[in-house]
Amino acid sequence: METELEYRAVLAVDIERSAGRGDEALMDIRGKLAEMLREAFLASGVDWEACLRHDLGDGLRVIAPAGTRKTALVHPLVRELALRLRTHNRGAAPRRMIRLRIALHAGDVHLAPNGEVAGSPLEVLARLLDAPPARTALAEAPETVPASLLLSRHFYDETVRNGYHGVYPEDFRKVTFTVKEHTADAWLHLPGWPMVPAPTDAAPEAAAVPEPLAGAKMINRASENSSIYAVQRGTQHINITGRPRGELS
């Protein structure tokens, strides 16, 4: 089957802790998720009907139409989706609450006439969706935080880094992850929750304190006829002259 190669933005979502809810609850939240995504895409000016959509079981993969502004998939789409998730969760029973991991990437994908897609950008997207930093950040955030968003380096560089309206670099934190054979940097965001700066690889080294020259001796006058002698390696000799023993006041 012949395919056409096109540059597309790709998005995937996965429902946190979807297992064990039962078929009825899962089918219900899947339907509500699809509806919220459709509304968020439309509110962002992205034609939902023109998107290619693929069921991931407990989530969805969406291939945006050609020419879609990638910034629109960050803002306002993520904000619009987060607002709808929070509204839903406020009135939902625990088994029907929806919290999402969201992944965004872009690249050249192979498009078949029947709507099938393939290519390495989809593999990268799948790894982003399973990345441990996004899972951990969402699990540790308050339940009022409805989603985590992870951008590939490519997507971040072409959208967030440029500081477009409504997209703020300080809202993202750089992370590194490995899933299967894929190791990469990515950028993490929690809608409505401040990002904690990532810890450095190593603690900053303490400022070096220069040691005195070997054998050096320092003399300081403390009071009247008293002298204090300090010698390298911390040994300190105090010689107080001019007063009888015991008169230190």
Buried (B, 14 or more C-beta within 10 A) or exposed (E): EEBEEBEBBBBBBBBBEBEEBEEEBBEBBBEBBBEBBBBBBBBBEBEBEEBBBBEEEBBBBBBBBEEBBBBBBBBBBBBBBBBBBBEBBEEBEEEBBBBBBBBBBBBEBBBEEEEEBEBEBBBBBBBBBBBEBBBEBBEEBEEEBBBBBBBBBBBBEBBBBEEBEEBEEEBBBBBEBEBEEBEBEBBBBBBBBEBEEEEEEEEEEEEEEEEEEEEEEEEEEEEEEBBBEBEEEEEEEEEBEEEEEEEEE
